[in-house]
Amino acid sequence: MKQQFLKYAPTAGDVHVNTPLTNISIAYLQNMTNFVSQRVFPVIPVTKQSDRYYTYDRGEFNRDEMKKRAPGTESAGGSYTLDNTPTYYADVYAFHKDIPDQIRANSDSVLAPDREATEYVTHKAMIKREMLWATKYFATSIWTTDNATSNWGPTGTATDPIYDIRVGKTTVLKSTGFEPNTLVLGKEVYDALADNADVIERVNAGQTAPNPAMGTLWAMMALFEIERIFVMKAIYNSANEGAANVHAFIGGANALLCYSAPSPGIMTPSGGYTFSWTGFVGAGMEGNRIKRFRQEHLESDRVEIQMAFDQKLIAADLGYFFSTPITSA
């Protein structure tokens, strides 16, 4: 008798985007305050994986061209050009975690392994996104101005961070017409500023223990006259699997002063934009989605995250970068 084999073909129920798990992933993203990649620059949801976007020369807006108008004559007029040659391409990144049947059967709650796997793969996705963000925006030779001379150590003996940041804001404002509204600090830079003598002197109002003067985040926002300050607290392990852990802050000891559009728009300048491919089937606003499907040969369920996005530098002159304003610890 001839033995027959059934060919296994996944069905829609075997491989599909899992909406409840995707919602868990989105909620987890919103609570990950150590990461800044989804908060510094606006996220633009896009339905296509790739497309064009517009930029324009701000000099055409800043020229003095209005003239007196005599009775019965034409008014002075002008126009501006839009450059639609820039493009984005939302690469797809993916990572998975398998849940063996034996682990699931031994779990106190049937939902816990799925939730834990979802949070685990989402965390991995955020590390990748933060690493890419630092490469795209948080390094030298990216923005129009690099400052490698500032020293904001706790002693404050070298340079005054209040003055340095004011110079940075004025530099960007003078060349673009937009004053920086966002300051991004590496965690070690924030720590140094919190104890910097010049900062403490400005915020000190005669406090004594147990309420000493400190350069807290809110005090710095008022002191630097900046709307938003983000501190890059996320870490990563650069060691290979099996080797001793080598942890470091993703942002290093750097700082970025920039203008970030409060809301994206075709005529709204911004230092950067993140194009998230929400047209990806089942994707959330960050271009992320969670799939759960069966891996029968492993006797496991696979929880997989996919995230599709492109972080674009839009206007290099809207940023002012401080390279290692302190010595990294």
KAVEN-V433648 format. One record per residue. N is the residue number from 0. PHI is phi in whole degrees, 0 to 359 (* if undefined). Layout:
# KAVEN-V433648
n={N/N}
phi={PHI/PHI}
This chain:
# KAVEN-V433648
n={0/1/2/3/4/5/6/7/8/9/10/11/12/13/14/15/16/17/18/19/20/21/22/23/24/25/26/27/28/29/30/31/32/33/34/35/36/37/38/39/40/41/42/43/44/45/46/47/48/49/50/51/52/53/54/55/56/57/58/59/60/61/62/63/64/65/66/67/68/69/70/71/72/73/74/75/76/77/78/79/80/81/82/83/84/85/86/87/88/89/90/91/92/93/94/95/96/97/98/99/100/101/102/103/104/105/106/107/108/109/110/111/112/113/114/115/116/117/118/119/120/121/122/123/124/125/126/127/128/129/130/131/132/133/134/135/136/137/138/139/140/141/142/143/144/145/146/147/148/149/150/151/152/153/154/155/156/157/158/159/160/161/162/163/164/165/166/167/168/169/170/171/172/173/174/175/176/177/178/179/180/181/182/183/184/185/186/187/188/189/190/191/192/193/194/195/196/197/198/199/200/201/202/203/204/205/206/207/208/209/210/211/212/213/214/215/216/217/218/219/220/221/222/223/224/225/226/227/228/229/230/231/232/233/234/235/236/237/238/239/240/241/242/243/244/245/246/247/248/249/250/251/252/253/254/255/256/257/258/259/260/261/262/263/264/265/266/267/268/269/270/271/272/273/274/275/276/277/278/279/280/281/282/283/284/285/286/287/288/289/290/291/292/293/294/295/296/297/298/299/300/301/302/303/304/305/306/307/308/309/310/311/312/313/314/315/316/317/318/319/320/321/322/323/324/325/326/327/328}
phi={*/284/282/254/244/270/277/275/236/300/256/299/280/275/233/202/286/265/297/300/291/298/295/298/298/297/297/295/301/292/264/270/287/290/260/244/299/264/240/289/250/299/262/255/290/231/271/250/294/218/187/259/221/255/226/213/278/294/298/291/275/263/284/275/234/288/228/299/243/281/304/74/243/292/281/294/219/193/203/216/251/252/260/254/280/298/227/237/216/277/296/258/249/214/201/225/223/268/244/297/303/295/292/297/294/264/278/293/234/295/276/301/300/293/296/297/294/296/293/295/290/294/299/298/295/289/297/299/296/292/297/294/299/297/292/282/233/248/203/286/64/247/269/301/242/247/244/246/250/290/221/253/300/304/285/68/281/268/225/268/297/296/293/300/290/297/298/298/298/294/300/292/299/294/268/232/88/242/273/307/242/223/234/249/240/297/302/291/291/300/301/294/296/298/247/293/299/293/292/300/298/287/265/289/236/85/293/230/305/269/237/290/293/223/277/289/301/293/295/294/300/290/293/275/53/232/286/222/231/245/247/278/259/292/242/215/253/272/281/290/301/96/270/297/298/231/269/206/286/299/280/62/252/229/212/229/254/206/258/241/299/302/211/287/190/296/248/249/292/198/302/208/223/249/268/254/279/278/286/297/308/81/283/276/292/267/76/253/208/245/247/232/211/274/244/297/292/256/49/216/259/254/254/231/256/233/222/239/198/217/267/246/282/265/218/295/282/266/227/223/254/259/273/46/289/223/276/299/286}
